């Protein structure tokens, strides 16, 4: 007997009401809004402000370098917050957030100084100069602050606060470019990014104070740092390889080529950020509910990816001439095929990001170091070679090829996990302990 339509609708509503689906909904909405605002940001700069492609490429490279340093500096501090905050008292949860921000911010400043000292005298990125490196440092520190705020919100089961903080960031990015360019301020792209991040961090500070008081244990800093150390790569495994692409294009092909590829990457990042949101939601559920929940969490995450991401990837590839044409004929000529290839790479990126969430829940630091390291190594080898022979299409192909092995392997491991085969149980202090 067929299920009555009313009962089917009620089941769908009930499923959307589960914590994982609500968290995923807010995170996908958050990332989609942020990526769409980023897309409109570049469209505004190119079509309204008429910023040259070379300025776009240089600005994106500065933002990418700041994001890279922020990711490395944050390390596993966000995952440590996800694990530690649910069982901590309200004052201690706030203390852990402040401690994580201090540690991550100091690491970011140190890494910026080291990288600027190493690269600037050698002339590898001579376009940056001192103001550029200063913006790299400020962006890195502010990203550490905002990402750790988001981890704190997720640990509290409050993904809506993450969405609210990022709305401020997205809105500021759309409001600031015109006055910044009108005032002829230097480096308008990273300057706008930095000011928007500062505004969203201030809002995040206000939102963090709204969580109700509660009793709980006091988490020792040593235990917190051990948890961060076991997850030291953090979300760098998801984002670090892609962040290196535009600086590689800048170094190998110049600022104009970097500008064209930056726009294609920004548009495709709608899909990659949504993939990360599905994995992030799954991670928060796994660490909050324990090992017994993992098969169901993985099945729900896989279904979310299949319904939300794969059709969007196909549509994006088919509409690539239209999407790149929005930025002008020169962008359409230079980046249409590269954008289509980046969209189709979601077939491999989505399962890889979801399985990275499983690895982080299992606290498997060796795997979390090896996989991004292998991807970065493949990119550093393939991207310059393929760019020299095939231009921006070659860079997109290098990205896709670097994701194929891990994506295929991850799909197999996700299937095993969904069937209840758990390869590794986290140590004491991990997911099961938090319950």
QUIHU-V385643 format. One record per pair of residues at least 24 apart in sequence whose ideal C-beta (glycine too) atoms are under 6 Angstrom apart, sorted by sequence separation. I is the first residue (numbers start at 1). J is the second residue. D is the distance in whole Angstrom. If there is no record, write none. Layout:
BEGIN
I,J,D + I,J,D
END
This chain:
BEGIN
112,136,6 + 172,196,4 + 378,402,4 + 112,137,4 + 278,304,5 + 317,343,4 + 77,104,5 + 169,196,5 + 172,199,5 + 278,305,5 + 316,343,4 + 317,344,5 + 375,402,5 + 112,140,6 + 74,104,5 + 313,343,5 + 73,104,5 + 168,199,6 + 169,200,4 + 108,140,4 + 168,200,4 + 108,141,5 + 313,346,4 + 73,107,4 + 275,309,6 + 73,108,4 + 165,200,5 + 168,203,5 + 274,309,6 + 371,406,6 + 105,141,5 + 108,144,5 + 309,346,6 + 165,203,5 + 238,276,5 + 69,108,6 + 105,144,6 + 165,204,4 + 104,144,4 + 309,350,5 + 69,111,5 + 271,313,6 + 69,112,6 + 101,145,6 + 305,350,4 + 161,207,4 + 101,148,5 + 100,148,5 + 301,354,5 + 146,200,6 + 338,392,4 + 342,396,5 + 349,403,5 + 352,406,5 + 97,152,5 + 135,190,4 + 139,194,5 + 142,197,4 + 146,201,5 + 149,204,4 + 156,211,5 + 338,393,5 + 341,396,4 + 345,400,4 + 348,403,4 + 352,407,5 + 355,410,4 + 138,194,5 + 142,198,6 + 145,201,5 + 267,323,6 + 337,393,5 + 348,404,5 + 351,407,5 + 335,392,6 + 146,204,6 + 338,396,4 + 345,403,6 + 352,410,5 + 355,413,6 + 135,194,6 + 142,201,6 + 341,400,6 + 348,407,3 + 351,410,5 + 355,414,5 + 358,417,6 + 351,411,4 + 364,424,6 + 362,424,4 + 351,414,6 + 363,426,4 + 263,327,6 + 362,426,5 + 363,430,6 + 263,331,6 + 58,127,5 + 78,147,6 + 82,151,6 + 86,155,6 + 62,132,5 + 66,136,4 + 70,140,4 + 74,144,5 + 78,148,6 + 81,151,4 + 85,155,4 + 361,431,6 + 65,136,5 + 69,140,4 + 73,144,5 + 81,152,5 + 260,331,6 + 264,335,4 + 268,339,6 + 267,339,6 + 62,135,6 + 66,139,3 + 70,143,3 + 74,147,5 + 78,151,4 + 82,155,5 + 62,136,6 + 66,140,5 + 70,144,5 + 81,155,5 + 260,334,4 + 264,338,5 + 268,342,4 + 275,349,5 + 279,353,4 + 283,357,4 + 287,361,6 + 260,335,5 + 264,339,4 + 268,343,6 + 271,346,5 + 275,350,5 + 279,354,5 + 282,357,5 + 286,361,4 + 272,349,6 + 276,353,5 + 279,356,6 + 283,360,6 + 275,353,4 + 279,357,4 + 283,361,6 + 238,353,6 + 298,414,6 + 238,356,6 + 237,356,5 + 298,417,5 + 299,418,5 + 298,418,5 + 90,213,5 + 295,418,5 + 90,214,5 + 295,420,5 + 89,215,6 + 92,218,5 + 63,190,5 + 89,216,4 + 92,219,6 + 49,177,6 + 62,190,4 + 88,216,5 + 87,216,6 + 231,360,6 + 59,189,2 + 63,193,5 + 87,217,6 + 154,284,5 + 59,190,5 + 88,219,5 + 237,368,6 + 261,392,5 + 27,159,6 + 30,162,6 + 34,166,5 + 41,173,5 + 45,177,6 + 49,181,5 + 240,372,5 + 252,384,5 + 26,159,4 + 30,163,4 + 37,170,3 + 44,177,6 + 230,363,4 + 26,160,6 + 237,371,6 + 241,375,4 + 291,425,6 + 84,219,5 + 230,365,5 + 233,368,4 + 237,372,4 + 241,376,5 + 248,383,5 + 252,387,6 + 23,159,5 + 30,166,5 + 34,170,5 + 37,173,6 + 233,369,6 + 236,372,6 + 26,163,5 + 33,170,6 + 37,174,6 + 241,379,6 + 233,372,6 + 84,224,6 + 291,431,6 + 290,431,5 + 291,432,5 + 290,432,5 + 80,224,5 + 83,227,5 + 287,431,5 + 286,431,6 + 290,435,5 + 249,395,6 + 80,227,4 + 80,228,4 + 245,395,6 + 77,228,5 + 76,228,4 + 79,231,4 + 76,231,3 + 76,232,5 + 78,234,6 + 75,232,5 + 76,234,5 + 75,234,5 + 74,234,5 + 72,236,6 + 71,236,4 + 71,239,6 + 71,240,6 + 68,243,5 + 67,243,5 + 64,243,5 + 64,246,5 + 64,247,6 + 61,246,5 + 60,246,5 + 61,247,5 + 61,250,5 + 57,250,6 + 58,255,5 + 61,258,6 + 57,255,4 + 54,255,4 + 57,258,3 + 54,256,5 + 57,259,3 + 60,262,4 + 53,256,5 + 56,259,4 + 83,287,5 + 57,262,6 + 82,287,5 + 53,259,3 + 42,263,5 + 42,266,5 + 39,266,6 + 38,266,5 + 39,267,6 + 35,269,5 + 35,270,4 + 35,273,5 + 31,273,4 + 31,274,6 + 28,274,5 + 31,277,4 + 28,277,5 + 27,277,4 + 27,280,6 + 27,281,5 + 24,281,4 + 23,281,5 + 20,281,6 + 23,284,6 + 20,285,4 + 20,300,6 + 24,304,6 + 46,327,5 + 79,360,6 + 87,434,6 + 86,434,6
END
